[in-house]
Amino acid sequence: MMRTSLCDLLGIEHPILQGGMAWAATAELAAAVSNAGGLGIVGAGNQPPEVVRRELRRTQELTDRPFGANVPVFTAGVEDRLQVFLDEGVQVITFGGGTAGPYLGPLRRAGICVIPVVASVALARRLARQGVDALIAEGMESGGHVGDVATLPLVPQVVDAVDIPVIAAGGFADGRGLAAALALGAAGIQMGTRFICTTECPAHDHYKQRIVRAHDRSTIVTGGTFDHPVRCIRGPFVRHLEGLEREGISEVEFLDYGAGRLRAAIVDGDVKQGSVMAGQSAGLVGDLVPVQELVDRIVAEAEASIRRCASLLAS
């Protein structure tokens, strides 16, 4: 069995985190990942505090294992959702979409394990100095809001820059990826797209099937003109948005046009006019399975990959 510093830090069996995807990372998915030995994450997204509180309490009912919560820094009302996390005794918080620095004080005083997402070495160094417990180094292959450095060069540079556990994210969907991340010096991986295609994830089946049918070039990044790059699967909405960006639409118009599109795709199943956020790992996803089966498969594949690589060494 693989055991890394991340397992020891979080009290989990396998070095696998589930991404805190808005509208998809609900109590049912988070609890299933935690019960399977990883760390499930409840995604707060733009949800009202009372909804976040309900999801956290539901997660506590469904698992007695460690789980965490996620909040994107760029969303309005971050402080309100963080207060809910504090009230409900959340022990692990992941941050994305900006720097977690301004919010660290009360979380550290409460003894919460803080794990921000970083897309650059400079931000990784700064947050490590500020006392975060671990970092998620996320490459541009990931779904949703992305940076501009790929996972393969980013992860080892972050590993070399800090003295805390680093979790690799962006492009991971199987055990070969987990083994590769460990070889790069990471202490584990975070997966989002792959966990959407599980039976416990509440995402609409239309959304899941778009991921299952995806191939290596199915995704595209829009919003780079306004420094809001987002990776989605190609479709009518994304193609139209891409055209508007080329025509010189304003940033306000661009953001207004995209508002509510993720919910439309995940919750309502509108994969034509909704935003089907997914990473490049979608091309590796070929089925819908229970979370436990997926985690067991990934761990077995990773162990087989590590043994295969070890066999290449001359005796």
N, C-alpha and C positions, 0 to 999 in steps of 0.2 A: 504494500500500500504506500502511495506517495504521501509524504507529509512535509510541508514547507513552513517557513516562518509565518506565512499568512494563516495557515491552519491554527497555529499556536496563538496568534494574535486575536483571532476571531472565535476560536473554540469550535471550528468546523472540521468535518472529516475530509473533504476534498477541496483543493485550492481553486474553486470555481465560484464566481460571483455572477449574479443575474443583474442585468442592466435595469435602471429605474425608469423604464419607458413610460411616458405619459399615456394614460388611458389603457395601457396593456399590463402594467406592473401592479396588479391588484393583489388583494389578500390571498386569493386562491393560488395565484402563480407563485407569489413570494413564499407562502407556506410550503408549497410543493417542492420548491427548490431547497428550502431549508431542511425539510424532511428527508430529502434525497442525499443530504450531506454537504450541500453547498451553502452559500449565503443568499437567501432570498431578499429582495429589495422592494419595498412598497414605493411606488412613484407618486410623489405629490403633485408634480406638474403645476398647472394653473388651478388646481381644484380648491374649492372653498375649505376652510379649516375644519368645518364639521364633517365634510366628506372624508378628509384625511384621517380625522380622529376615528371615524367609523371603520375605515380600512385597517388601521393599526390594531384596533380592538378585535376585529375579525381575525386578523393574522395571529394574534395571541391565542385565540380560541382554537385555531387550526394547527398550531405547532408549539411544541415546548422547546424548540431549538432556537439558536440565535438567528435573528434577522435584522435587517436595517431599513432605512428610509432614504429617499433621494429627493433633492429639490434643485431645480435649475436656478442659478443665481440671477439670470436675466429676467425672470418673471416678476410680476408685481406681487406684493404681499409675502415676500420671502420670510420676513420676520414673524408674521402670523403663523406660518406653517412650521417654522422652527420652534415656536413656543408650544405648538401642539406636540411636536416631537419630545420636547422637554417634559411636558405635562404627562405624556403617556409612557415615559421611561424608555424611549428608544436608545439603544446602546451603540449603534453604528449608524453614521450618517455619511452619505456620499453626496458630493456637490458636482454640478456640471454647468457649462455655459457661462463661465466667468470665474473670478477669483473668490475663494472662500475666506480670504484674510479678514474682512471686516466682521465676520460672524464667529470667529474662533473663540473669543474670550469666554462667553457664557457656556459654550459647549465644552471647552476644556475644563472649566471650573466644575461642570457637572460630571466629569469623568467619562464623557462620550468619546468613542473612537471616531475620529474624523478622517475621511478618505476622499480628497478632492480629485477630480479629473483634470489632467493637464495635457496640453498639446504642444508644449515646448519645454526645453531644458531650463530656460531662465525662470519660468513660473514654477517648475518643480523645485528648483533650488530655493526660491523665495518662500514657498510654502513649507518646505522642510525646515528652514530656519525658524519659521513661525510656530513650529511644534506640532504639525499634523502627524498622524500615526502611520499612514501609508499613502501611496499615490496610485492613481489609475492613469497610466500613460496610454492615451488613446490616439491611434493613428487615423489618417484621413479616410481609411477604408470603411470606417464605421458608418452606421446609418444616422439620420438626423443631422444635428449641428456638428460640423467637423472643423478640424484645423487644416494645416497645409503641409504637414510632415507625415510620411507614411510610417506604418507601425514598425517595420523591420529596422530602419535606422533610428527611430525615436526611442524604442524601448531600451536598447543597450546604452544609449547616451544618458537616459534618465537614471538607469541603474548605476552607472559610473558616477553620476553627479550627486547622489544622495545616499544616506546610510539607513534608510528605512525601507520596508518592503514595497516593491513595485508590482502592480498588477497590470498585465498587458491587455489592451482592448483594441478592437478594430480589426475585423477579418477573421475572427475565431468562430469555428462551428463544429469542430471535431477533436478527437484525441491527438491527431497529428499536430494540430495547432497548439494544444496544451503542451505537448512535448517540446515543440519549437520555442514556445515562450519561456519554458524553464531553461532551455539551452541558452537563451539570450540573457539569462540572469534574473528573469522575473520570478516572483513567488507564487504566481497564479494567473488566471485569466478572468476577464469579464466578458460575458456574451449577452447580446440583446436580441438580435435578429433570430438566432437559432432557438431561443426560448419562446419567441412568439409562436413558432410552429410546434406547440405542444398542446395536448388536450386540455390542460388546466388553464391555459391563457385565454382570457375572455375576448380577445380580438375576433372580429367577425370572420367567418370562414372565407369570404371573398378576399380579405386582406391576407390571410394565411396562404390561400392558393396562389395569389400573385407572387408570394415569396417562393413557394415550392416550384412554380413554373419558371422562375428566373434563371438566367444563365450568367456567364462571367461579365457580360457587358450590358446588363439590364438596368444598372443604376446610373444616375447622372447627378451632378452637383449644380445647383442654381443658387443665386443670391450672392455670388462672390463680388459682384460690382459694389454691393453695399456692405461688404464685410459681414454678411450673414449667410455664409455657405451652408447649404443643407443638402444631404444626399437622400435621394428618393428613387424608387423604381419608376422608369419611364411610363408615361401614360398621357392622356389628353390634357389633364390639368398641368402637369409638369412641362409638356411641350408648349402650351400656351404661355405659361409663366416665363419660360426660356425666351420666347419670342418677345414678350413685353420688355424683358430686361435688355434685349438687343436693341429694341426701339427707343430706349431711353426713358422708360417709366421712372417716376421719382421713387425715392426710398419709402416714403409714407404710403404711396399708392401700392408699391410692391408688398409691403407688410400687410396692408389692409386686405389686399387680394388673397393673401395666403392665410388670413386669420380663420380659425375654425376648421381648416381643411384636414388636419390630422385626425381630429375627432370624427369627422365625416367618414373617413376611411376606416378607422379602427372600430368605432362603435356602430356606425350605420351601414358599413360595408360598401360605401360609394367609392370604388377604386378608380372610377373614371374622372370624377371631379374632386376627389379627395386626395390628400397627400400620403402616399404609401411610402413612409420612411422605412428604409432598410439599408443594411450595409452590403458591401461587395461579397460578403460571405453568403449572401442569399443563393449564389450559384452552387454552394455546397450543400444546401438544404434540399432534401428530396422526399421528406415524409413528415407526417404528423404523428407524434408518439407521446406517451405519458412522460412526465418529467423524470421519474425514477428510471425508466428505461433509457432515456437520453443520457442522464448523468452516468449510469453504469456503463453504457457504451463508450462514452468519452474517456472515462477512467481506464477501461480495458484497452482502448486504442492507444492511449498515451503510454501505458505501461509496455505494450507491445512495441511501440515506436522506440522507446528508450532502450529496451532490450536489443532491438535490431541494430540500433546505432552502436551499442556497446559491443556487439559481435563483430563490428568492423575493425576494432582495435586489435593490433597484432599482439599475440601472447608472448 
